[in-house]
């Protein structure tokens, strides 16, 4: 996997894509991952939800079998979760699942883990999953992250966009020796966290970021790289593919080659 390979005005960042686990088949998802690898992207990621957000009862694929298929069908790119949440799995099962992925794709696994939020609590209630208090879930995340780091598996602590979520996630990441993953975070806040010395990755919608900043998609990626994040991982609710991402950023991709 090596060092980030996307230079932007002296900065570097890896670029990833979140694949859709709410529609299509395993073959479709594997094809998207292979397409991402061929396009020169650096990683593919998937959510860990029991249904598509906002659509209770609709189907969702389980993230770890999907990641196993992605790991087996690719050779270079990283595969990971954004994010697997504690409480839905026991910590032993969660850690062992990432360890098993690392056997299939050594050095290519990224364990994005988190406590979950109000939307995932709705899923837990519907399926009878026990709900722990927030501080208990944070303790589980910290324990899980320490174990993953000790196994040399890259760990990202997922954070929401609120100040409270960021503060708790940053504290867990520092304590465990992990990176923090900021979801749709403002770039000024992102730069501030990067400047503190903590490894930072960013995830969210490229379209929303560029619209908020009133700049082009390529300029938005350049701004992300300039903020000092190590990864930029883009979502698209099933509409964003490696091909469409390449179309948005193709000139920049060609320049870095």
C-alpha positions in Angstrom: 0.0 0.0 0.0 2.9 2.3 0.8 2.8 6.1 1.0 -0.1 8.2 -0.3 0.3 8.5 -4.1 -1.8 11.6 -4.9 0.3 14.8 -4.9 -1.5 18.1 -4.8 0.6 21.2 -4.7 3.2 19.6 -2.5 0.6 17.7 -0.4 -0.3 14.0 -0.7 -3.6 12.2 0.0 -5.0 8.7 -0.7 -8.4 8.6 -2.4 -11.1 6.0 -1.6 -14.6 5.2 -2.6 -17.5 3.9 -0.5 -19.3 1.1 -2.4 -23.0 0.5 -2.1 -24.0 -2.5 0.0 -27.8 -1.7 -0.3 -28.4 -2.9 -3.8 -27.0 -5.1 -6.5 -25.1 -8.4 -5.9 -21.7 -9.4 -4.6 -20.5 -9.7 -8.2 -21.6 -6.1 -8.8 -19.7 -4.8 -5.8 -16.6 -6.8 -6.7 -16.8 -5.3 -10.2 -16.9 -1.8 -8.7 -13.9 -2.6 -6.5 -11.9 -3.9 -9.5 -12.9 -0.8 -11.5 -11.7 1.4 -8.6 -8.3 -0.5 -8.6 -8.0 -0.1 -12.4 -8.8 3.6 -12.2 -5.9 4.1 -9.8 -7.9 4.7 -6.6 -6.4 3.6 -3.3 -9.2 2.0 -1.4 -12.8 0.8 -1.3 -14.9 0.9 1.9 -18.4 -0.1 3.0 -20.8 0.9 5.6 -22.0 -1.3 8.5 -25.8 -0.8 8.6 -28.7 -3.2 8.9 -30.7 -1.2 6.4 -30.1 1.8 4.1 -30.2 5.0 6.1 -33.7 6.4 6.2 -35.3 3.2 4.7 -36.1 0.8 7.6 -36.7 -2.8 6.6 -35.0 -2.6 3.2 -32.1 -5.0 2.7 -28.4 -4.4 3.4 -25.5 -6.8 2.8 -23.3 -7.7 5.8 -20.1 -5.7 5.6 -17.5 -8.4 6.5 -18.6 -11.0 3.8 -18.6 -8.1 1.3 -15.1 -7.0 2.4 -13.9 -10.6 2.1 -15.1 -10.7 -1.5 -13.5 -7.3 -2.2 -10.2 -8.4 -0.6 -10.1 -11.6 -2.7 -11.0 -9.9 -6.0 -8.4 -7.1 -5.7 -4.6 -7.0 -5.4 -3.4 -3.5 -4.6 -6.1 -1.3 -3.0 -7.0 -1.1 0.6 -10.4 -2.5 1.9 -12.1 -1.3 5.0 -15.2 -0.3 7.0 -16.6 3.2 7.5 -17.4 2.3 10.1 -18.0 -1.0 11.9 -19.7 -0.2 15.2 -19.1 -1.8 18.6 -22.1 -3.1 20.3 -23.4 -4.7 17.1 -20.6 -7.3 17.5 -18.7 -8.4 20.5 -15.2 -7.0 20.5 -13.6 -10.4 20.1 -15.7 -11.1 17.0 -15.0 -7.6 15.6 -11.2 -7.9 16.0 -11.2 -11.5 14.7 -13.2 -10.4 11.6 -10.5 -7.8 10.8 -7.7 -10.3 11.5 -9.4 -12.7 9.0 -9.6 -10.0 6.4 -5.9 -9.3 6.9 -5.1 -12.9 6.1 -6.8 -12.5 2.7 -5.4 -9.0 2.1 -2.2 -8.6 4.2 -1.4 -5.0 4.9 -4.4 -3.7 3.0 -7.1 -3.7 5.7 -8.4 -0.5 7.3 -10.5 -1.0 10.4 -12.8 2.0 10.6 -14.6 1.5 14.0 -17.0 3.7 16.0 -19.7 3.9 18.6 -22.7 4.4 16.2 -25.1 7.3 16.3 -28.9 7.9 16.7 -29.6 6.3 13.3 -27.8 3.1 14.2 -29.6 3.1 17.5 -32.9 2.8 15.6 -31.5 -0.2 13.8 -30.4 -1.8 17.2 -33.9 -1.2 18.6 -35.6 -2.8 15.6 -33.4 -5.9 15.8 -33.3 -6.2 19.5 -29.6 -5.4 19.8 -28.7 -4.3 23.4 -27.9 -0.6 23.6 -25.0 0.5 25.8 -24.4 4.0 27.2 -22.2 6.2 25.1 -19.3 6.1 27.5 -19.5 2.3 27.5 -19.3 2.2 23.7 -16.3 4.5 23.7 -14.5 2.2 26.1 -15.2 -0.7 23.7 -13.9 1.3 20.8 -10.7 2.1 22.6 -10.2 -1.5 23.6 -10.9 -2.7 20.1 -8.5 -0.1 18.5 -5.7 -1.0 20.9 -6.0 -4.6 19.9 -6.1 -3.9 16.2 -3.1 -1.5 16.4 -1.2 -4.3 18.3 -1.9 -6.6 15.4 -0.5 -4.0 13.0 -3.9 -3.4 11.4 -4.6 0.2 10.6 -7.4 1.6 12.7 -9.5 4.7 12.2 -11.8 6.0 14.9 -15.0 7.3 13.3 -16.3 10.7 14.3 -19.4 12.7 13.5 -19.4 16.4 12.7 -20.4 17.6 16.1 -17.8 19.1 18.5 -18.7 16.5 21.2 -18.3 13.6 18.8 -15.0 14.9 17.5 -13.6 15.5 21.0 -14.4 12.0 22.2 -13.2 10.3 19.0 -10.0 12.3 19.1 -9.4 11.3 22.7 -9.9 7.6 21.9 -7.7 7.8 18.8 -4.8 9.4 20.7 -5.1 6.9 23.5 -5.1 3.9 21.2 -2.5 5.1 18.7 -5.0 5.2 15.9 -6.1 7.8 13.3 -9.4 9.7 13.5 -11.8 9.7 10.6 -13.8 12.9 10.3 -17.2 12.7 8.5 -18.0 15.7 6.3 -16.0 17.9 8.6 -15.3 21.6 7.9 -11.8 22.0 6.5 -10.8 24.7 9.0 -11.6 22.2 11.9 -9.8 19.5 9.9 -6.7 21.5 9.6 -6.7 22.4 13.3 -6.9 18.7 14.3 -4.1 17.8 11.8 -1.9 20.5 13.2 -2.2 18.8 16.7 -0.2 15.9 15.3 -3.0 13.3 15.1 -3.3 11.3 11.9 -6.5 12.4 10.2 -8.6 10.9 7.4 -11.7 12.5 5.9 -14.9 11.0 4.5 -18.1 12.3 3.1 -19.7 13.7 -0.1 -17.4 15.3 -2.6 -20.4 17.1 -4.2 -21.5 18.5 -0.8 -17.9 19.6 0.0 -17.4 21.4 -3.4 -20.9 23.0 -3.2 -20.2 24.3 0.4 -16.9 25.7 -0.7 -18.3 26.9 -4.1 -15.3 25.4 -5.9 -14.9 22.5 -8.4 -14.6 18.9 -7.3 -10.9 18.8 -8.2 -10.3 22.0 -6.2 -12.1 20.5 -3.3 -9.8 17.4 -3.4 -6.9 19.8 -3.6 -8.2 21.6 -0.5 -8.5 18.4 1.4 -5.0 17.4 0.5 -3.8 20.8 1.6 -5.5 20.4 4.9 -3.1 17.5 5.7 -5.5 14.6 5.7 -4.0 11.2 4.8 -7.1 9.9 3.1 -10.2 11.4 1.3 -13.0 8.8 1.0 -16.0 9.7 -1.0 -19.6 8.5 -0.7 -22.4 8.8 -3.3 -25.4 6.9 -2.1 -24.8 4.3 -4.8 -24.5 6.9 -7.6 -20.8 7.5 -7.3 -18.6 4.9 -9.0 -14.9 4.8 -9.7 -15.7 5.7 -13.3 -17.7 8.8 -12.4 -15.1 9.8 -9.7 -12.4 9.4 -12.4 -14.4 11.6 -14.7 -14.6 14.3 -12.0 -10.9 14.1 -11.1 -9.4 12.6 -14.2 -7.2 15.5 -15.2 -5.7 15.5 -11.7 -5.2 11.7 -11.8 -3.4 12.0 -15.1 -1.2 14.8 -13.7 -0.1 12.8 -10.7 0.9 9.9 -13.0 
